[in-house]
Amino acid sequence: MIGTLIPQSLLAIGIMIAITYFSRASGLLIMSRIPIGPKVKRFVDAMSSSVLIAVITPMIIHGDGGARLAALVAGGVAIFLRSPLLAIALGMAVAALWRY
């Protein structure tokens, strides 16, 4: 049984690598042919925020109190002080102190 799992696992990993590579490469090829106007620039700028929210939201909803408090602190610092680096640092510190 172990002997058949290794080739299947390697095949699955190879397929995932190929899909990831071709999706990224095709995105670069497509975007290199589209003129970057104000609408496209707004779309691309909004895309990074939406991806970040999509990654962080499940961590806040399903996380512990440390994750929620860290998100609140990081969000507050980012909004009021406009310092992403300080927001990340304080969010990490709050999560670490909560778990300590």
MIRO-16333 format. One record per residue (C-alpha): residue number from 1; residue in three letters; x, y, z. Coordinates in nm, 3 decimals. Example, Ala and Ser with C-alpha at 12.3 -4.5 7.8 and 13.67 -1.06 7.14 Angstrom:
@pos = 1 code = ALA x = 1.230 y = -0.450 z = 0.780
@pos = 2 code = SER x = 1.367 y = -0.106 z = 0.714
END
This chain:
@pos = 1 code = MET x = 0.000 y = 0.000 z = 0.000
@pos = 2 code = ILE x = 0.282 y = 0.240 z = 0.086
@pos = 3 code = GLY x = 0.446 y = 0.169 z = -0.251
@pos = 4 code = THR x = 0.142 y = 0.297 z = -0.442
@pos = 5 code = LEU x = 0.092 y = 0.604 z = -0.223
@pos = 6 code = ILE x = 0.428 y = 0.760 z = -0.302
@pos = 7 code = PRO x = 0.383 y = 0.781 z = -0.682
@pos = 8 code = GLN x = 0.024 y = 0.904 z = -0.636
@pos = 9 code = SER x = 0.138 y = 1.170 z = -0.392
@pos = 10 code = LEU x = 0.420 y = 1.282 z = -0.620
@pos = 11 code = LEU x = 0.178 y = 1.298 z = -0.914
@pos = 12 code = ALA x = -0.066 y = 1.510 z = -0.710
@pos = 13 code = ILE x = 0.216 y = 1.744 z = -0.603
@pos = 14 code = GLY x = 0.334 y = 1.771 z = -0.965
@pos = 15 code = ILE x = -0.016 y = 1.855 z = -1.087
@pos = 16 code = MET x = -0.052 y = 2.123 z = -0.818
@pos = 17 code = ILE x = 0.286 y = 2.272 z = -0.916
@pos = 18 code = ALA x = 0.185 y = 2.281 z = -1.283
@pos = 19 code = ILE x = -0.152 y = 2.442 z = -1.210
@pos = 20 code = THR x = 0.007 y = 2.705 z = -0.986
@pos = 21 code = TYR x = 0.280 y = 2.785 z = -1.237
@pos = 22 code = PHE x = 0.049 y = 2.810 z = -1.537
@pos = 23 code = SER x = -0.210 y = 3.019 z = -1.354
@pos = 24 code = ARG x = 0.055 y = 3.268 z = -1.245
@pos = 25 code = ALA x = 0.232 y = 3.272 z = -1.581
@pos = 26 code = SER x = -0.093 y = 3.318 z = -1.772
@pos = 27 code = GLY x = -0.189 y = 3.601 z = -1.538
@pos = 28 code = LEU x = 0.138 y = 3.776 z = -1.615
@pos = 29 code = LEU x = 0.094 y = 3.722 z = -1.989
@pos = 30 code = ILE x = -0.262 y = 3.851 z = -1.987
@pos = 31 code = MET x = -0.180 y = 4.156 z = -1.774
@pos = 32 code = SER x = 0.120 y = 4.241 z = -1.993
@pos = 33 code = ARG x = -0.122 y = 4.291 z = -2.284
@pos = 34 code = ILE x = -0.383 y = 4.497 z = -2.097
@pos = 35 code = PRO x = -0.320 y = 4.870 z = -2.075
@pos = 36 code = ILE x = -0.315 y = 4.979 z = -1.713
@pos = 37 code = GLY x = -0.577 y = 5.250 z = -1.694
@pos = 38 code = PRO x = -0.736 y = 5.396 z = -1.383
@pos = 39 code = LYS x = -1.005 y = 5.125 z = -1.367
@pos = 40 code = VAL x = -0.755 y = 4.839 z = -1.395
@pos = 41 code = LYS x = -0.527 y = 5.006 z = -1.138
@pos = 42 code = ARG x = -0.817 y = 5.038 z = -0.890
@pos = 43 code = PHE x = -0.909 y = 4.674 z = -0.952
@pos = 44 code = VAL x = -0.555 y = 4.549 z = -0.888
@pos = 45 code = ASP x = -0.519 y = 4.768 z = -0.578
@pos = 46 code = ALA x = -0.848 y = 4.638 z = -0.437
@pos = 47 code = MET x = -0.751 y = 4.279 z = -0.515
@pos = 48 code = SER x = -0.466 y = 4.272 z = -0.262
@pos = 49 code = SER x = -0.692 y = 4.398 z = 0.016
@pos = 50 code = SER x = -0.963 y = 4.147 z = -0.064
@pos = 51 code = VAL x = -0.715 y = 3.858 z = -0.065
@pos = 52 code = LEU x = -0.576 y = 3.972 z = 0.271
@pos = 53 code = ILE x = -0.927 y = 3.992 z = 0.417
@pos = 54 code = ALA x = -1.013 y = 3.648 z = 0.279
@pos = 55 code = VAL x = -0.707 y = 3.499 z = 0.450
@pos = 56 code = ILE x = -0.746 y = 3.676 z = 0.785
@pos = 57 code = THR x = -1.125 y = 3.651 z = 0.835
@pos = 58 code = PRO x = -1.134 y = 3.273 z = 0.901
@pos = 59 code = MET x = -0.850 y = 3.313 z = 1.150
@pos = 60 code = ILE x = -1.050 y = 3.574 z = 1.338
@pos = 61 code = ILE x = -1.377 y = 3.379 z = 1.329
@pos = 62 code = HIS x = -1.233 y = 3.040 z = 1.421
@pos = 63 code = GLY x = -0.932 y = 3.158 z = 1.621
@pos = 64 code = ASP x = -0.888 y = 3.194 z = 1.992
@pos = 65 code = GLY x = -0.905 y = 3.514 z = 2.197
@pos = 66 code = GLY x = -0.544 y = 3.594 z = 2.114
@pos = 67 code = ALA x = -0.613 y = 3.595 z = 1.741
@pos = 68 code = ARG x = -0.920 y = 3.816 z = 1.785
@pos = 69 code = LEU x = -0.746 y = 4.062 z = 2.016
@pos = 70 code = ALA x = -0.441 y = 4.073 z = 1.788
@pos = 71 code = ALA x = -0.665 y = 4.149 z = 1.490
@pos = 72 code = LEU x = -0.840 y = 4.427 z = 1.681
@pos = 73 code = VAL x = -0.513 y = 4.584 z = 1.793
@pos = 74 code = ALA x = -0.350 y = 4.553 z = 1.449
@pos = 75 code = GLY x = -0.659 y = 4.694 z = 1.279
@pos = 76 code = GLY x = -0.681 y = 4.984 z = 1.522
@pos = 77 code = VAL x = -0.314 y = 5.073 z = 1.485
@pos = 78 code = ALA x = -0.336 y = 5.048 z = 1.105
@pos = 79 code = ILE x = -0.641 y = 5.275 z = 1.094
@pos = 80 code = PHE x = -0.539 y = 5.538 z = 1.348
@pos = 81 code = LEU x = -0.159 y = 5.550 z = 1.314
@pos = 82 code = ARG x = -0.136 y = 5.446 z = 0.947
@pos = 83 code = SER x = 0.168 y = 5.232 z = 1.015
@pos = 84 code = PRO x = 0.140 y = 4.878 z = 0.873
@pos = 85 code = LEU x = 0.472 y = 4.766 z = 1.020
@pos = 86 code = LEU x = 0.378 y = 4.886 z = 1.369
@pos = 87 code = ALA x = 0.034 y = 4.726 z = 1.330
@pos = 88 code = ILE x = 0.190 y = 4.390 z = 1.244
@pos = 89 code = ALA x = 0.442 y = 4.412 z = 1.528
@pos = 90 code = LEU x = 0.183 y = 4.505 z = 1.790
@pos = 91 code = GLY x = -0.061 y = 4.242 z = 1.664
@pos = 92 code = MET x = 0.206 y = 3.975 z = 1.695
@pos = 93 code = ALA x = 0.307 y = 4.100 z = 2.039
@pos = 94 code = VAL x = -0.054 y = 4.096 z = 2.163
@pos = 95 code = ALA x = -0.109 y = 3.742 z = 2.032
@pos = 96 code = ALA x = 0.216 y = 3.625 z = 2.194
@pos = 97 code = LEU x = 0.132 y = 3.789 z = 2.528
@pos = 98 code = TRP x = -0.219 y = 3.641 z = 2.521
@pos = 99 code = ARG x = -0.080 y = 3.292 z = 2.470
@pos = 100 code = TYR x = 0.199 y = 3.336 z = 2.723
END
